[in-house]
Amino acid sequence: MTLNPHDLADLLSLQGFLVDYDTGEIEYPEDMDISLLITLAASGKIEVGRDLSFFVPDLTIVDMDTYCEQYPNDPQCKCYDV
């Protein structure tokens, strides 16, 4: 199962990163290891700004309807008739 932007932001917060839930920006102390952020950026899960800042994309989406409009093929957005 893939993580939605809110779950990703929550997990990054648990790892000690400071996530601004209004802008998606990820902040961290200068002495913190950012190899996780680099790996997430390389795999396309987070974005890198011009000043080498990191962002969680689409974090400002606040409800599932809006999320599913953006990502209709996400398994958690598919509806199945039984």
VOGUPA-997576 format. One record per atom (N, C-alpha, C): residue in three letters; x, y, z. Coordinates in steps of 0.001 Angstrom, whole numbers, plus 500000, padded with zeros to 6 digits. Layout:
BEGIN
ALAXYZ
...
END
This chain:
BEGIN
MET500844498825500000
MET500000500000500000
MET500893501243500000
THR500553502202499173
THR501324503438499137
THR500836504386500218
LEU501716505256500648
LEU501366506247501666
LEU500733507464501014
ASN499696507984501632
ASN499174509256501158
ASN500038510367501765
PRO499937511596501273
PRO500817512669501749
PRO500735512916503257
HIS499552512780503841
HIS499424513017505279
HIS500132511944506093
ASP500004510688505678
ASP500701509610506381
ASP502207509768506257
LEU502676510156505077
LEU504104510382504878
LEU504598511503505788
ALA503841512593505867
ALA504221513712506735
ALA504243513285508201
ASP503271512479508607
ASP503240511990509989
ASP504456511119510294
LEU504814510242509366
LEU505982509376509580
LEU507282510182509617
LEU507383511196508770
LEU508571512055508800
LEU508653512805510133
SER507508513226510640
SER507487513897511950
SER507958512951513045
LEU507539511696512968
LEU507981510709513955
LEU509487510479513891
GLN510081510687512709
GLN511523510524512542
GLN512303511762512970
GLY511604512809513420
GLY512284513999513924
GLY512320515171512962
PHE511738515016511786
PHE511674516131510849
PHE510495517024511211
LEU510617518296510942
LEU509544519251511218
LEU508799519516509924
VAL507543519094509859
VAL506752519234508640
VAL505722520339508845
ASP505729521308507946
ASP504728522367507961
ASP503527521851507174
TYR502442521570507867
TYR501274520973507225
TYR500521521962506338
ASP500837523246506427
ASP500194524239505556
ASP500898524343504201
THR502213524209504197
THR502972524380502954
THR503588523077502446
GLY503733522088503315
GLY504374520836502937
GLY505879520854503108
GLU506433521990503549
GLU507888522086503687
GLU508377521227504849
ILE509500520563504618
ILE510129519720505636
ILE511374520444506131
GLU511425520699507420
GLU512586521360508017
GLU513310520367508922
TYR514577520653509162
TYR515387519754509975
TYR516580520533510528
PRO517107520108511679
PRO518309520742512214
PRO519498520496511287
GLU520447521407511277
GLU521595521301510375
GLU522427520047510610
ASP522447519549511832
ASP523278518386512134
ASP522530517055511934
MET521325517107511395
MET520530515888511212
MET520884515193509898
ASP520902513876509930
ASP521155513067508729
ASP519917513160507826
ILE520121513603506591
ILE518985513769505677
ILE518980512717504566
SER519667511615504776
SER519710510584503736
SER518314510031503435
LEU517427509981504428
LEU516052509543504173
LEU515354510503503214
LEU515537511803503424
LEU514916512790502534
LEU515470512673501113
ILE516761512444500999
ILE517383512293499676
ILE516831511057498974
THR516679509976499710
THR516118508754499134
THR514670508967498695
LEU513873509630499533
LEU512478509900499173
LEU512384510822497959
ALA513287511807497877
ALA513293512707496723
ALA513695511963495451
ALA514678511098495558
ALA515135510337494389
ALA514061509378493883
SER513215508910494782
SER512155507987494374
SER510856508704494020
GLY510866510033494093
GLY509703510816493675
GLY508608510958494711
LYS508874510608495944
LYS507860510703496997
LYS507763512106497589
ILE508875512842497571
ILE508867514238498004
ILE509557515075496922
GLU509355516370496997
GLU509930517270495998
GLU511063518084496600
VAL511967518525495738
VAL513097519357496165
VAL512906520738495582
GLY513016521770496453
GLY512899523149495996
GLY514208523665495443
ARG514167524868494901
ARG515371525466494304
ARG516499525671495303
ASP516143525965496542
ASP517167526205497563
ASP517505524927498340
LEU517277523775497689
LEU517519522461498274
LEU516677522206499525
SER515486522805499558
SER514533522484500614
SER513657521336500118
PHE513063520622501036
PHE512256519459500700
PHE510790519743501010
PHE509886519158500206
PHE508454519365500363
PHE507693518059500173
VAL506653517875500968
VAL505712516777500743
VAL504673517313499762
PRO504572516732498565
PRO503604517242497593
PRO502168516931498013
ASP501268517824497666
ASP499828517639497880
ASP499435517484499341
LEU500233518009500246
LEU499909517895501666
LEU498709518760502032
THR498440519765501236
THR497327520658501550
THR495976520057501184
ILE495957518902500530
ILE494692518219500262
ILE494165517706501605
VAL492970518152501973
VAL492498517880503325
VAL491426516798503427
ASP490873516363502307
ASP489857515319502423
ASP490053514268501329
MET489442513145501535
MET489625512014500632
MET489037512286499256
ASP487946513041499177
ASP487354513347497874
ASP488334514123497001
THR488968515119497577
THR489945515922496836
THR491158515075496467
TYR491595514231497398
TYR492732513346497129
TYR492419512418495952
CYS491237511853495955
CYS490871510895494897
CYS490658511595493553
GLU490307512868493573
GLU490243513618492315
GLU491645513760491728
GLN492642513968492584
GLN494034514098492152
GLN494628512749491745
TYR494280511697492483
TYR494874510369492281
TYR493782509310492128
PRO493049509327491023
PRO491932508385490876
PRO492349506914490786
ASN493581506636490427
ASN494027505247490301
ASN494612504674491581
ASP494670505471492637
ASP495161504993493918
ASP494196503911494431
PRO494694502761494878
PRO493801501685495319
PRO492786502105496378
GLN493162503024497260
GLN492219503415498298
GLN491114504316497764
CYS491215504747496500
CYS490194505590495889
CYS489244504818494977
LYS489561503576494724
LYS488726502792493819
LYS487516502248494561
CYS486384502278493892
CYS485148501722494455
CYS484810500457493681
TYR484382499474494401
TYR484047498205493770
TYR482579497881494066
ASP481860497486493032
ASP480487497005493219
ASP480545495529493581
VAL479775495169494556
VAL479780493773494999
VAL478491493102494596
END
